[in-house]
Amino acid sequence: MRTININLPLTKQDICELKTGDKVLLSGTIYTARDKAHKQLVGMIARKEPLSFEIKNSVLYYTGPIISEKSGKITSAGPTTSSRMDDYTPPLLQAGVKALIGKGSRSAVVKEELKKHNALYLCAVGGAGVVLADRIVNHQIIAFPELGLEAVYKLEVKDFPCYVAIDVSGRVLMTE
C-alpha cells in the first residue's frame, strides 16, 4: 500500500495516478455535505442556480461535524454511510465533483458514474471522528445554515487520512 500526500484541489494527474487501496493524506479545502444538503445542492444544480462554492474539482465529505460550543472547534467529524447519497451523486459528478469521502459501499450506478467522470470514492475510517477532527485546521458554514449539523461547511484540512475505495478505472477496494 502506498501513502500519497495530495495538496488540493485534485489535479487530473492526481486522480489518474491514485489506485484502489492507496492511503491518501489530503491537505487543502474540502466541503461537507450530508443527505439534506445533497438534496438542496442537486435541486440548485437542476434549476441552474449558483452555488456558494466552486463545485468543479471539489471534494465532498459526507459528515456532519460536531462543534464545541465552548471552544468553537470541531471535536468530531467522522464519515457517514455513503450509500444514502447514491441517488444524488450522479448530478454532482456531472457538475464537476472529483472526489467523495464517506464510508461503506456504493451502488453500481455510482461506480459507473465515477468511471465516466474520472472521479474517486475515498473512505475515511468510521469510528475515528475525533482523530479526523484533529486534521481540520479551520471551518466555516458556507451554505444552508438552517440545516444545523447538515449545513455545508468549508473545511481546511492538513494530512486528512483516507483510502482510495474506488479509483477511476472502477476498481473497488470493498466487496459487497
Secondary structure, 3 states (H helix, E strand, C coil): CCEEEEECCCCHHHHHHCCCCCEEEEEEEEEECCHHHHHHHHHHHHCCCCCCCCCCCCEEECCCCEECCCCCCEEECCCCEHHHHHHHHHHHHHCCCCEEEEECCCCHHHHHHHHHCCCEEEECCCCCHHHHHCCEEEEEEEECHHHHHHCEEEEEEEEEEEEEEECCCCCECCCC
